[in-house]
Structures are given as C-alpha cells and as structure tokens.
Amino acid sequence: MTNFSAGAEGAGFLRSQDDPGSAWANVVLLLVWLAALAVAFLPFAFNTSPWDAVTLRVPGNQGNWWHFLAGAPAFLAFPMVWLRLRALFSSQMSTATGRRVLWIVAGLSMCGTTLVELPFLLHLAGTSDWQRFVVLGLGFGVMIASGVLLLLRRKRIPPTRACIVGLTTAYLANMALILTVYAGARGNFSSRSGWFVAMVIVWPMAVEVIWTFAQSFKGRARSITAAP
C-alpha cells in the first residue's frame, strides 16, 4: 500500500502537502506584496489611485463601473500579504474554507477584468490598434494560460500554492491591462508613482507563477525518469 501511494504521487495523481518554501523567498515576496498594497493607494495616473477608482473619485466626475472594476483587483494584495505572513509565521498556511473564499475572490476578480476588457474587444475604448492588441493579448492570455495550466497540473501543485497562483494570475491580468492603458499618461512621478511601482513588482510575481508551474513539470519529469 505504501509503495502504491508513493507511485501514485510520483505519477502525478496526488497533490503534495502545503510547503511554505524557503524563508528568504517568502520574505522577498512579502515585500513585493507589501509594495502592491501601497500601489492600491498610490496615484496610478492623473493623481488617481485604485482606491480613488473604486470609490469613483475620478477627475472630471467620470467615475463609473469600468473604473471600479479596473481598480478593485489591486486590493488582492490584502489576502496575498496574509498568505505570505502565514507562510512565515504559521504552521498551517491556509484552511480549506479560507482557500474556497480566496478562489471565489480570484474568480470574481477575473470576471471583473473580463468585463473591463469588453470595450477593447468591441472597439469602444478609443485606443490604438497596438494598445488594443496588447491589452487583450496580455489580459486574456495571462488568465487563459494560467487557468489551463492550473487545471492540467492541479494534482501536482499544493493547494495553497495553487491558490496563490490563482490570486497572482487575477492580479497580473488586471495590472497588464491598466499598465498598458496608462503607459502614456502625462504627469510627473508623484502623480503616477503607483504605475512605476507596479511596473517593477509585476515581474517577481510573474516569475513565481512560472516557477510554480515549472516545479510541477519537474516533479513529473523526475517520476518518469525514476520509473522502471
């Protein structure tokens, strides 16, 4: 029975238990997500922060549903900071109930990002063709690629780490959109500091997602090599 279980796990039929990973990596990623937490309240463009967007305090009194949905995913930083702190200081990274809630939050965020993409999909955003292509390609591309890989590799990724990938994917899909849309916004650094901070922190986030998927395939490759 023991040998059968080990073989099944090696072949990718069982998920491993949650592993918080190395302490230094968790510290670095905690700092990254703390910066993301600051981005939620820093001006992204035209002295307007994601917090201003979700509270509809947009210049010219133009705040509407699009601004709300575009700004809301920035607050995914809150549960991510919580997960990073638990990885550092708790013996249990998450509970089943907590993961369900976080998956619902990630799913709602992705639905919101999809709605934000609609004006670009329907040629209603007034952007150039290259902006439209980048917005749609990155936004939908990140969600589809990560979603498919999570579905295919779900048995090889620990549950909390899969949840982290889901939340990070939702965050990156939204950030890819607004970083592109507001790339050419006018103003000095102080009026769009959030954009510059976000442009830096999305890279380590993306690296973590790629690393997680790479590890799942690496485990599969080891099992194949070890097979008689």
N, C-alpha and C positions, 0 to 999 in steps of 0.2 A: 504493500500500500504506500509506503514511504517513497519507494522508487518511482511508482506510478505518478504520485503527486509532483515529485521533482521533475519528472519528464514532461508532465503536462505544463508546468510553469515554464520550463525551458523552451517548450514549443510555442509558447505564447498564449496558452489557454487560461492562465490565471494571472491576475494582477498582483504585483508585489505590494507589501505593506508600505504605508507612507514613510518616506525617508526625508528628513528635513534638509539633507545635503550638508555641504561644508559650511562652517560658521562664517568664514570670510565672504563667501558668495552671498549668504543671506544678509550680511551687514551691508555689502555693496548695493544689493537690490533693495534693501530697506531705505538706504539713502536715495536711490533713484526714485522710489515711490513717494518718499517724503517731498522730493522736488516736484513730483507730479501733483502732490497735494497742494503745493504752493501755486502751481500752474492754474489750478481751479479758481484762484482768487487774483491772479496777476493779469494785467491787461494783455489781450491777445492781438487786438487790432483796434485802432480808433479809440484807445483808452477804455476798451470794453473787455471784461473778463468773462470766462464761462459762468461765473456766479451772476454777473450782470445779465448774461443771456438768458439764464433760466428764470431770473426774476423779471425778465422783459424790460430791463433798463438799458435800452439800445438807443444810440444817438438818433435824433430826429423822431423819437417816439415810434420807431418802426418795428419794435419787438413783436414777434408772432410765434406760431408753433414751430417754425423752422429753426429759429434761434434757440428755443427751449430744447428741442431735440438735439441740436448741434452742440449745445453746451453741457447737457446732462451727463454724457459719458465721462467727462473729466472727473466726476465725483466717484468713479470706480476706484480712484486712488484710496479712498477710505477703507473699503474691505481689503484691498491689497496690502495696505500698511498693517492692518490687523493680522492678516495671514503671515506676513513677514515677522511680526513680533512674536506670534505663536511658534513659528519655526525656530526662533532663537531662545525663547524662554519657557515654552510649554512642552510637556512630554507627548501631548496629543495635538497634532496640527489642526485638526478640524473634526467636527461631528457629522454624521450622515444628514441630520436635519440642517445644519449650517451649510453644507455643500448644496443641498437642494435649493435653499434660499439663494445662494450665490449663483447657481446655474440659472435660476429664474431671472435674477438681476442681469446676468450676462445676456440672456436671450432677449429680454426687453430692450437692452441697450442696442443689440444688433438689429432688432426690428425698427428702433428709432433711427439708427443710421441708414437703414434701407429707405425709410421714408425721406430722410434728408437728401438721399441720392436721387430721388424721383425727379426733381426739377432739372437735374443734369441729364437724366435718362430721357426726359421728354423735351429736351432743348428749350427749357423755360428759364434757365439760370442766367442767361446773358453772358456766359463765359466764352473764351476762345475754344477752338476745337482741341488744342493740346491740353488745356486745363480740364476740359470735359473728359478727355480720354484718360488722363492721369487720375482724376477723381474717381471715375467709375472703375478703372483698372485696379487701382490700389484698394479702394474701399471694398468692392465686391471680391476682388482677388484674395485679399487677406482673409476675409470671412469664409469664402468657399474652400480655399486651400487648407486652412487650419481646421475647418469643420470636417472635411473629408478625411484628413489625417487622424483627427481625434476619433472619428468613427472607426477607421480601419485599425488603429493602434490602441484602442481603449483598453484592451486586455493586457497591454504591456506598459501602461502608464499608471502609476499610483493615483488613487482617487483625488487626493488634494492637489497633486501636481497637475492633473488633468483640469481641475477647477481653476488653478492659477493660469494655465494656458488659455482656457476659455475666457476668463476675465481680461487677460492681457490682449487677446485677439479682439475682443469688443472695444477695448481702449484704443488699440493701434488702428483699427478700421476707421474709427471716428477721427483720430488725430491725423491720419493720412489725408482725410478729406479737408479738414479745416486748415492744416498746414499748407496745402496746395491752394485752397481758395484765397487765403490771406497772405500768401507769399509776397505779393506785390503791394501790400497795403502801405500807405505812406505814414510817416511819423518817426519820431526818434526812438531810441532804445527804451526809454521809460514808458512810452505809450504803447509798446508792443513787446515788453520783456517776456511775457508768457510764451510768445511764439518762439523766441530764441531758446528759452529753457526747454520747451517741448521738443524742438528740433534736436537737442542734444540727448535727451533721455529716451527717446523712442528707439535708439539704436541698441542699448543694452537690453531693453525689453524684447526687441526682435531677436537678439542673439539668444536669450534664454528660451524663447519658444522654439527656435531652430535646434538648439542644443537638446531640448527635451525630446523632440521627435527623433533626432539623430541617435540618442541613447536608446530609444525604443527599438530602432532598427539594429543597433549594435548588439543589443541583447539577443535579438532573433538570429543575427549572423553567428554569434557565439554558439547558440544551441545547435545550429545546422552543422557547424564545424565539429562540435563535440559528438554529433550523432554517429553511431557505428555504421 
